[in-house]
């Protein structure tokens, strides 16, 4: 296991606790919800060994980074600004960017908003789309439970998840993995509005092979430190994401790009037709790959295959 070299970098009005490892062209890795830098634990050393300088922050609101309380401190422009500022704090004007889950949404938007500094972009698990009201309220689902809508009122989901952080993370990690019963996550739409998220997710009989007791304990400690307010504030900015970035309507990615996901990731079912429209946003989409026997947490469920695809992309766009 990599012993992290933490740096506390000032960017865009906050301090981001960031693991920095290796030398070479800068590659920034962005985690999603509910994770922290530790999600990338299997990728950091191999990318550094391949000749890249790897920077892996806790996003604002997460882990050991600053945790502003105000919802508007987590809008997409601000989150993209954190990424650009992080690169500058490390002495780099340009960078390669790879994001997962919410980090993927941030990566896509950073690439569009800062195309002169973001040299390449790779997304994991969440195809690019212009998130709007339909994301918050799926058509025809007004009377059904939907987690994004459930997260909108401050304090509700925080109270639910913080009551037992270990149980919450275990259910969330397992429920979105390939080890869970099929469609454990997307099945929430079959339950009535007003349900509790944790009641809808399965409990594993034992820890999955990719999540040791030590791994889970580390993640639990991060959320006992940070709480869930900052992380959930990301979701509270989804309804306005398009409105504050009108210049991105119809804008295409000019950088080299790639996308990978777990073949059994329920997030891909948010729009089952995603493969038909997703490539149309890119001038230079190098590849799309689905990794077998992986759900949402492909970096840890299938670490070797995920690392190989990340290096495939990086070595094509910035050979070492």
C-alpha positions as CSV (number, residue, x, y, z in Angstrom):
1,X,0.0,0.0,0.0
2,X,1.3,3.5,-1.0
3,X,2.2,5.6,2.0
4,X,0.6,8.9,1.0
5,X,2.6,12.1,0.7
6,X,0.0,14.7,1.7
7,X,0.4,18.3,0.6
8,X,-2.1,20.9,1.7
9,X,-2.5,23.1,-1.4
10,X,-4.2,26.5,-1.4
11,X,-6.5,26.9,-4.4
12,X,-9.6,29.0,-5.1
13,X,-10.1,30.0,-1.5
14,X,-9.8,26.5,0.0
15,X,-7.1,24.1,1.1
16,X,-7.1,20.7,-0.6
17,X,-5.4,17.8,1.0
18,X,-3.6,16.2,-1.9
19,X,-1.5,13.1,-2.5
20,X,1.3,13.9,-4.8
21,X,3.5,11.2,-6.2
22,X,6.0,10.8,-9.1
23,X,7.6,13.1,-11.6
24,X,6.6,14.0,-15.2
25,X,3.5,15.4,-16.9
26,X,0.8,16.2,-14.3
27,X,-2.2,13.9,-14.0
28,X,-5.0,14.9,-11.6
29,X,-7.4,12.2,-10.4
30,X,-10.8,13.3,-9.0
31,X,-12.8,11.0,-6.8
32,X,-16.6,11.1,-6.4
33,X,-19.3,10.5,-3.8
34,X,-19.0,9.1,-1.1
35,X,-15.2,8.6,-1.4
36,X,-11.9,10.5,-0.9
37,X,-8.4,10.3,-2.4
38,X,-8.2,6.7,-1.2
39,X,-10.4,5.4,-4.0
40,X,-7.4,5.7,-6.3
41,X,-5.0,3.8,-4.0
42,X,-4.3,1.1,-6.6
43,X,-3.6,3.5,-9.4
44,X,-1.3,6.1,-7.9
45,X,1.9,4.1,-7.8
46,X,1.6,2.5,-11.3
47,X,0.9,5.8,-12.9
48,X,3.9,7.4,-11.2
49,X,6.0,4.4,-12.2
50,X,5.0,5.0,-15.8
51,X,6.4,8.5,-15.7
52,X,3.6,10.8,-14.6
53,X,3.3,13.2,-11.7
54,X,0.0,12.1,-10.0
55,X,-2.0,14.5,-7.9
56,X,-5.0,13.1,-6.0
57,X,-7.0,15.7,-3.9
58,X,-9.8,15.2,-1.5
59,X,-12.4,17.4,-3.2
60,X,-13.6,20.4,-1.2
61,X,-16.0,19.2,1.5
62,X,-14.4,15.8,1.7
63,X,-11.7,14.1,3.9
64,X,-8.9,16.4,4.9
65,X,-9.8,19.3,2.7
66,X,-11.6,22.5,3.5
67,X,-15.4,22.1,4.1
68,X,-17.4,25.2,3.4
69,X,-20.9,24.9,4.7
70,X,-22.7,27.1,2.1
71,X,-24.4,25.2,-0.8
72,X,-23.3,27.7,-3.4
73,X,-19.6,27.0,-2.6
74,X,-20.0,23.7,-4.5
75,X,-21.3,24.9,-7.9
76,X,-19.7,23.4,-11.0
77,X,-17.7,26.6,-11.8
78,X,-16.2,26.6,-8.4
79,X,-15.3,22.9,-8.4
80,X,-13.6,23.4,-11.9
81,X,-11.8,26.3,-10.5
82,X,-10.4,24.2,-7.7
83,X,-8.9,21.8,-10.3
84,X,-7.2,24.6,-12.3
85,X,-5.9,26.2,-9.1
86,X,-4.6,22.9,-7.8
87,X,-2.5,22.5,-11.0
88,X,-1.1,26.1,-10.6
89,X,-0.3,25.4,-6.9
90,X,1.8,22.5,-8.1
91,X,3.6,24.7,-10.7
92,X,1.9,23.4,-13.8
93,X,-0.1,25.5,-16.3
94,X,-1.5,22.4,-18.1
95,X,-2.6,19.0,-16.9
96,X,-4.3,15.7,-17.8
97,X,-7.5,15.0,-16.0
98,X,-9.3,11.8,-14.9
99,X,-12.4,11.8,-12.9
100,X,-14.8,9.3,-11.4
101,X,-18.5,9.7,-10.4
102,X,-18.9,13.3,-9.2
103,X,-15.3,13.8,-10.0
104,X,-16.2,12.7,-13.5
105,X,-18.8,15.5,-13.8
106,X,-16.2,17.9,-12.5
107,X,-13.7,16.6,-15.0
108,X,-16.0,16.9,-18.0
109,X,-17.0,20.5,-17.1
110,X,-13.4,21.5,-16.3
111,X,-12.3,20.3,-19.7
112,X,-15.0,22.4,-21.4
113,X,-14.6,25.5,-19.2
114,X,-10.7,25.4,-19.2
115,X,-9.8,23.9,-22.5
116,X,-6.6,25.9,-22.8
117,X,-5.2,24.3,-19.6
118,X,-6.9,20.8,-19.5
119,X,-4.8,18.9,-22.1
120,X,-6.9,15.6,-22.0
121,X,-9.8,14.3,-20.1
122,X,-10.9,10.7,-19.2
123,X,-14.1,9.9,-17.5
124,X,-15.0,6.9,-15.3
125,X,-18.6,5.7,-14.7
126,X,-20.6,8.8,-15.6
127,X,-21.0,9.7,-19.3
128,X,-21.1,13.4,-20.0
129,X,-24.5,15.1,-20.1
130,X,-25.9,18.5,-19.4
131,X,-27.4,17.9,-16.0
132,X,-30.6,19.7,-15.3
133,X,-34.0,19.3,-13.8
134,X,-34.6,15.9,-15.4
135,X,-31.7,14.6,-13.3
136,X,-33.4,15.9,-10.2
137,X,-36.9,14.7,-11.1
138,X,-36.9,11.8,-13.6
139,X,-40.0,12.1,-15.8
140,X,-42.9,10.0,-14.5
141,X,-41.2,9.3,-11.2
142,X,-42.8,11.9,-9.0
143,X,-44.2,9.3,-6.5
144,X,-41.0,7.2,-6.5
145,X,-37.9,7.4,-4.4
146,X,-34.9,9.0,-6.2
147,X,-31.7,9.6,-4.2
148,X,-30.8,13.0,-5.9
149,X,-34.2,14.4,-5.0
150,X,-33.8,12.9,-1.5
151,X,-30.5,14.8,-1.1
152,X,-31.9,18.3,-1.9
153,X,-33.1,19.3,1.6
154,X,-30.1,20.1,3.8
155,X,-29.8,17.9,6.9
156,X,-32.1,15.0,5.8
157,X,-29.6,12.7,4.2
158,X,-26.8,13.9,6.5
159,X,-28.8,12.7,9.5
160,X,-29.5,9.4,7.9
161,X,-25.9,8.7,6.9
162,X,-24.1,10.1,9.9
163,X,-26.1,8.0,12.4
164,X,-23.9,5.0,11.6
165,X,-21.1,6.0,9.2
166,X,-19.7,2.5,8.9
167,X,-23.1,1.0,8.0
168,X,-23.8,3.8,5.6
169,X,-20.6,3.4,3.6
170,X,-20.7,-0.4,3.6
171,X,-24.2,-0.4,2.2
172,X,-23.4,2.3,-0.4
173,X,-20.1,0.7,-1.5
174,X,-21.7,-2.8,-1.7
175,X,-25.0,-1.7,-3.2
176,X,-23.3,-0.1,-6.2
177,X,-20.8,-2.9,-6.8
178,X,-20.9,-5.9,-9.1
179,X,-21.1,-8.1,-6.0
180,X,-24.5,-6.9,-5.0
181,X,-27.7,-8.5,-6.3
182,X,-28.4,-7.2,-9.8
183,X,-29.9,-3.7,-10.0
184,X,-29.6,-3.1,-6.3
185,X,-29.0,0.6,-6.9
186,X,-31.4,1.4,-9.7
187,X,-34.0,-0.6,-7.9
188,X,-34.6,2.3,-5.6
189,X,-37.0,3.7,-8.2
190,X,-39.4,0.9,-7.4
191,X,-39.9,2.3,-3.9
192,X,-42.2,5.1,-2.8
193,X,-41.1,8.7,-2.3
194,X,-40.3,9.3,1.4
195,X,-38.3,6.1,1.8
196,X,-34.9,6.0,3.5
197,X,-32.0,5.4,1.1
198,X,-30.2,2.9,3.4
199,X,-33.4,0.8,3.8
200,X,-33.4,0.2,0.1
201,X,-29.8,-1.1,-0.2
202,X,-28.6,-4.7,0.6
203,X,-26.3,-5.6,3.4
204,X,-23.4,-7.9,2.5
205,X,-23.0,-11.1,4.6
206,X,-19.2,-10.5,4.5
207,X,-17.0,-7.8,3.2
208,X,-16.4,-8.1,-0.5
209,X,-12.9,-9.2,-1.6
210,X,-12.0,-5.7,-2.8
211,X,-12.9,-4.0,0.5
212,X,-10.8,-5.0,3.5
213,X,-11.7,-4.1,7.1
214,X,-8.8,-1.7,7.0
215,X,-10.0,-0.1,3.8
216,X,-13.5,0.4,5.2
217,X,-12.1,1.8,8.5
218,X,-10.0,4.4,6.7
219,X,-13.0,5.6,4.7
220,X,-15.2,5.7,7.8
221,X,-12.6,7.8,9.6
222,X,-12.6,10.3,6.7
223,X,-16.4,10.7,6.9
224,X,-16.5,10.9,10.7
225,X,-14.1,13.8,10.2
226,X,-15.8,15.6,7.3
227,X,-19.4,14.6,7.7
228,X,-21.7,14.4,4.7
229,X,-22.8,18.1,4.4
230,X,-20.1,19.2,1.9
231,X,-20.2,16.0,-0.1
232,X,-24.0,16.2,-0.4
233,X,-23.9,19.9,-1.4
234,X,-22.6,18.8,-4.7
235,X,-26.0,17.3,-5.5
236,X,-27.7,20.5,-4.4
237,X,-26.1,22.3,-7.2
238,X,-27.3,19.9,-9.9
239,X,-30.5,21.8,-10.6
240,X,-28.6,25.0,-11.6
241,X,-25.6,23.4,-13.3
242,X,-26.8,24.3,-16.8
243,X,-28.1,27.7,-15.9
244,X,-24.7,28.9,-14.6
245,X,-22.8,27.5,-17.6
246,X,-25.0,28.6,-20.6
247,X,-21.9,28.9,-22.9
248,X,-21.4,25.1,-22.7
249,X,-24.7,24.3,-24.4
250,X,-23.7,22.4,-27.5
251,X,-20.0,22.9,-26.9
252,X,-17.8,20.0,-28.0
253,X,-14.7,18.6,-26.3
254,X,-11.6,19.4,-28.4
255,X,-9.1,17.6,-26.2
256,X,-8.4,13.9,-26.5
257,X,-10.9,12.0,-24.4
258,X,-11.8,8.5,-23.3
259,X,-14.5,6.8,-21.1
260,X,-14.5,3.6,-19.1
261,X,-17.0,2.1,-16.7
262,X,-17.9,-1.1,-15.0
263,X,-20.0,-3.3,-17.2
264,X,-22.3,-3.9,-14.3
265,X,-22.6,-0.3,-13.1
266,X,-26.3,0.7,-12.5
267,X,-25.3,4.4,-13.1
268,X,-25.2,3.5,-16.9
269,X,-28.9,2.7,-16.6
270,X,-29.8,6.3,-15.8
271,X,-30.1,6.5,-19.6
272,X,-29.7,3.1,-21.2
273,X,-29.2,4.8,-24.6
274,X,-26.1,6.7,-23.6
275,X,-23.8,5.0,-26.1
276,X,-25.9,6.4,-28.9
277,X,-25.5,10.1,-28.0
278,X,-22.4,10.2,-25.8
279,X,-19.7,10.2,-28.6
280,X,-21.4,13.1,-30.4
281,X,-19.9,15.6,-27.8
282,X,-16.3,14.8,-28.7
283,X,-13.9,15.8,-31.5
284,X,-11.3,13.2,-30.4
285,X,-12.9,10.4,-28.4
286,X,-10.2,7.7,-28.3
287,X,-12.2,4.8,-26.9
288,X,-15.1,3.6,-24.7
289,X,-14.5,0.5,-22.7
290,X,-16.7,-1.4,-20.2
291,X,-14.7,-3.5,-17.7
292,X,-16.2,-6.9,-17.0
293,X,-17.1,-8.0,-13.5
294,X,-17.0,-4.4,-12.2
295,X,-19.8,-2.2,-10.9
296,X,-19.4,1.5,-10.0
297,X,-16.2,1.2,-8.0
298,X,-14.1,-0.1,-10.9
299,X,-10.8,1.3,-9.5
300,X,-11.0,-1.2,-6.6
301,X,-13.3,-3.9,-7.9
302,X,-11.0,-4.5,-11.0
303,X,-7.9,-2.4,-10.2
304,X,-5.5,-4.0,-12.7
305,X,-7.9,-3.6,-15.7
306,X,-8.8,-0.1,-14.7
307,X,-5.2,1.0,-14.3
308,X,-4.4,-0.6,-17.7
309,X,-7.1,1.5,-19.4
310,X,-5.9,4.7,-17.7
311,X,-2.3,4.0,-18.9
312,X,-3.6,3.2,-22.4
313,X,-5.1,6.6,-22.6
314,X,-2.3,8.6,-20.9
315,X,0.5,6.9,-23.0
316,X,-1.4,7.7,-26.2
317,X,-2.0,11.4,-25.4
318,X,1.3,12.1,-23.4
319,X,3.8,9.3,-24.2
320,X,6.5,8.6,-21.6
